[in-house]
Amino acid sequence: MINYIKYPTTIKVLIAEINRACDDYISRKISDAELKSLIIAWANSSGDKLFAGSSALNPTVIQRCGKKRIQLIEKMLVDFQSKLFF
């Protein structure tokens, strides 16, 4: 498996890792199970950066990732129960 930052310190780093992971998935360097586990791990560890409010994705993430990557992320987050972040 390709190395990704599991605990990004900023939204900018998180977005870069999401973009890289989605691109690796599209180019078949990682499987759908690996992408899903990455997205879930980021949602658990960096949910305050990935989400804005209840369960909506952060507008910055949406803007910088692009429509097709966001569709992938949303498919990977199906059945994900987000934590409450304060």
Backbone hydrogen bonds, N-H to C=O, Kabsch-Sander energy under -0.5 kcal/mol:
donor,donor_aa,acceptor,acceptor_aa,energy
6,K,4,Y,-0.5
14,L,10,T,-2.2
15,I,11,I,-2.8
16,A,12,K,-2.0
17,E,13,V,-2.3
18,I,14,L,-2.6
19,N,15,I,-2.8
20,R,16,A,-2.2
21,A,17,E,-2.7
22,C,18,I,-2.8
23,D,19,N,-2.4
24,D,20,R,-2.4
25,Y,21,A,-2.2
26,I,22,C,-2.5
27,S,23,D,-2.1
28,R,25,Y,-1.5
29,K,24,D,-3.3
30,I,24,D,-0.9
35,L,31,S,-2.2
36,K,32,D,-2.6
37,S,33,A,-2.3
38,L,34,E,-2.0
39,I,35,L,-2.7
40,I,36,K,-2.6
41,A,37,S,-2.2
42,W,38,L,-2.7
43,A,39,I,-2.3
44,N,40,I,-2.2
45,S,41,A,-2.8
46,S,42,W,-2.8
49,K,46,S,-1.3
50,L,46,S,-2.1
51,F,47,G,-2.7
52,A,56,A,-3.1
53,G,51,F,-0.5
56,A,52,A,-0.5
58,N,50,L,-2.8
62,I,58,N,-2.3
63,Q,59,P,-2.5
64,R,60,T,-2.4
65,C,61,V,-2.1
66,G,62,I,-1.5
70,I,66,G,-2.2
71,Q,67,K,-2.0
72,L,68,K,-1.7
73,I,69,R,-2.7
74,E,70,I,-2.8
75,K,71,Q,-1.9
76,M,72,L,-2.1
77,L,73,I,-1.5
78,V,75,K,-0.9
80,F,77,L,-2.2
81,Q,79,D,-0.5
82,S,80,F,-0.8
85,F,83,K,-0.6
